Amino acid sequence: MRAFAWRVMAAFPPFRIVHETRGSQTPVTLRHLLRQWAFVGRRGPYWPVHPTSVINNWRNVYAGVDVSPGYSPGCYIQALKPVVIGDYTQIGPNVGLIGANHSIYDSREHTSTEGIRIGSYCWIGMNAVILPGVVLGDFTIVGAGAVVTKSFADGFVVLAGNPARPIRVLDRALCRRFKNEHEYNGFIRASDFPEFRKGCLSV
C-alpha cells in the first residue's frame, strides 16, 4: 500500500516534491504541503517551516538547495537585513539567525549591517546564534550553543563557544560537495528558482 502511495505522489505533479525530496536532508512532507496551501500560500516562506519556528521577513531570506531555516523546532530567523544561506546547509533546533540589531541609542531603530551570509555545506548546531554582519564560508560547522560574533569567511572550520572561536580546521580533501538527484529550493524546483527569486525576493 505504501509503495502504491509513493507511485501516485510521483505521478501527480503537486505531490511529486514529496516523492523527490524524501531522501534529502530536509524532505518536504505531505503535511508541509497541506500547511503551505491552507495557511501560508505566497504570503509566507517558500520552504517548510516548523510551527514553533518564527521567520521574520522571509522575502529577505535566500535559502539554497535543500535548505530550510526553521525546519527544526524553535528557530528564530530575523531577516530585517539579508540572510543568505548556501546550498545543502543544515540548521539545527533553536537556532537564531539575526540579520540586524537594535540601535543602542534608540531601540525602535535597527543598525545598518550587511546581514548574514552562510556558505554551502555548513552545519549550524542546536541553540547556536549567528549575529549581524557575520560571514561564514563553505563547510563551517557551528557547535551547539555557540554564539558567532565575527566572520570566518574562509570556512572549513569547526567553531564553538561564546564568542565562537575555531577549535578545529577541516581537511578540505575530505569535504564532499554532494548533490541531490532532484534539487529544490524549499518548495520550488531549483531550475525555476531564479525566476521566483527575481519576482518575489528582496535578496
C-alpha positions in Angstrom: 0.0 0.0 0.0 2.8 2.4 0.9 4.6 1.7 -2.4 1.4 2.4 -4.3 1.0 5.8 -2.4 4.6 6.7 -3.4 3.9 5.9 -7.1 0.8 8.1 -7.0 2.7 11.0 -5.5 5.4 10.6 -8.1 2.9 10.7 -10.9 0.8 13.6 -9.6 2.7 16.9 -10.1 1.6 18.8 -7.0 2.8 15.9 -4.8 5.9 15.0 -6.8 8.1 17.0 -4.5 7.1 14.7 -1.6 8.5 11.7 -3.5 11.5 13.5 -5.0 12.8 15.0 -1.7 12.2 12.1 0.6 15.9 11.1 0.7 17.1 14.7 1.2 18.2 16.4 4.4 15.1 18.5 4.7 12.3 16.4 2.9 9.0 18.0 2.1 6.2 16.0 3.6 2.5 16.0 2.7 1.9 17.9 6.0 4.3 20.6 4.9 2.4 20.9 1.6 -1.0 21.0 3.1 0.0 23.6 5.7 1.6 25.7 2.9 -1.5 25.6 0.8 -4.0 26.1 3.6 -2.4 28.7 5.8 0.6 30.3 4.1 0.5 30.3 0.3 2.5 33.1 -1.2 2.2 35.2 2.0 4.8 33.1 3.8 8.1 31.3 3.4 8.8 29.3 0.3 10.3 26.5 2.3 9.0 24.1 5.0 8.9 25.7 8.5 8.2 24.0 11.8 5.1 25.5 13.6 7.3 26.6 16.5 9.8 28.4 14.4 9.5 32.1 13.6 10.5 33.7 10.3 10.7 37.5 10.3 10.7 39.0 6.7 11.0 35.8 4.6 11.4 37.8 1.4 14.9 38.8 2.7 16.0 35.2 3.0 17.8 33.3 0.3 17.6 29.6 1.1 19.8 27.5 -1.1 19.1 24.0 -2.4 17.9 21.6 0.4 18.0 24.4 2.9 15.0 25.2 5.2 15.9 27.6 8.0 13.3 26.9 10.7 12.7 23.3 9.5 13.7 22.2 13.0 11.6 23.4 16.0 12.2 26.6 17.9 14.3 28.6 15.4 14.2 32.3 15.1 15.2 33.8 11.7 15.2 37.6 11.8 15.9 38.9 8.3 15.5 42.7 8.6 18.7 42.7 6.7 19.5 39.9 4.1 20.1 36.4 5.4 21.8 34.3 2.6 22.3 30.6 3.1 24.2 28.5 0.6 23.2 25.0 -0.8 22.9 22.0 1.5 23.5 23.9 4.7 21.7 22.4 7.7 20.3 24.3 10.7 19.5 22.6 14.0 16.8 23.2 16.5 16.5 26.5 18.4 19.0 28.3 16.2 18.9 32.1 16.0 19.9 33.9 12.8 19.9 37.7 13.5 20.2 39.9 10.4 20.1 43.3 12.2 20.5 44.6 15.8 18.6 47.3 17.6 20.3 50.6 17.9 21.9 51.0 21.3 20.6 54.6 21.4 17.1 54.0 20.1 15.6 50.5 20.3 13.0 51.5 17.7 15.7 51.6 15.1 17.9 48.9 13.7 21.6 49.4 12.9 22.6 49.1 9.2 24.6 45.9 8.6 25.2 43.6 5.8 23.0 40.9 7.3 24.3 37.3 7.4 25.9 35.2 4.8 26.4 31.4 5.4 28.2 29.3 2.8 27.3 25.9 1.4 27.6 22.6 3.1 27.6 24.2 6.6 26.1 22.8 9.7 24.6 25.1 12.4 24.2 23.2 15.7 21.4 23.3 18.2 20.9 26.6 20.2 23.6 28.4 18.1 23.2 32.1 17.4 24.7 33.9 14.5 24.8 37.7 14.9 24.6 40.5 12.3 27.4 41.1 9.9 28.8 37.5 10.1 30.1 35.7 7.0 30.7 32.0 7.2 32.5 30.2 4.4 31.6 26.8 3.0 31.9 23.8 5.3 31.7 25.8 8.5 30.4 23.8 11.5 29.0 25.8 14.3 28.8 23.8 17.5 25.8 23.6 19.8 25.2 26.7 21.8 27.9 28.7 20.1 27.4 32.5 19.6 29.1 33.6 16.4 30.0 37.3 16.6 32.6 37.6 13.8 33.2 36.2 10.4 35.1 33.1 9.3 34.8 33.6 5.6 37.4 31.0 4.6 35.2 28.2 6.0 36.4 24.6 6.5 36.4 25.1 10.3 34.6 24.0 13.4 33.5 26.8 15.7 32.5 26.6 19.4 32.0 28.7 22.4 30.8 32.2 23.3 32.1 34.1 21.5 32.7 31.4 19.0 36.3 30.5 18.1 37.9 27.9 15.9 38.5 24.6 17.6 39.4 22.5 14.5 40.4 23.1 10.9 38.8 20.6 8.4 40.7 18.7 5.8 39.4 20.2 2.6 40.3 17.0 0.7 37.8 15.0 2.8 34.8 17.5 2.4 32.2 16.2 0.0 30.2 18.5 -2.3 27.3 16.2 -2.9 24.1 16.9 -4.9 20.6 15.6 -4.6 19.2 13.8 -7.7 16.2 16.3 -7.6 17.2 19.8 -6.4 14.7 22.1 -4.8 14.9 25.5 -3.0 12.2 24.8 -0.5 9.0 24.0 -2.4 10.5 25.3 -5.7 12.4 23.3 -8.2 15.9 24.7 -8.5 15.6 25.3 -12.2 12.5 27.6 -11.5 14.0 29.4 -8.5 15.9 32.2 -10.3 12.6 33.5 -11.8 10.9 33.1 -8.4 13.7 35.0 -6.7 13.6 37.8 -9.2 9.8 38.3 -8.7 9.3 37.6 -5.0 12.5 38.1 -3.0 14.5 41.1 -1.9 17.8 39.4 -1.8 
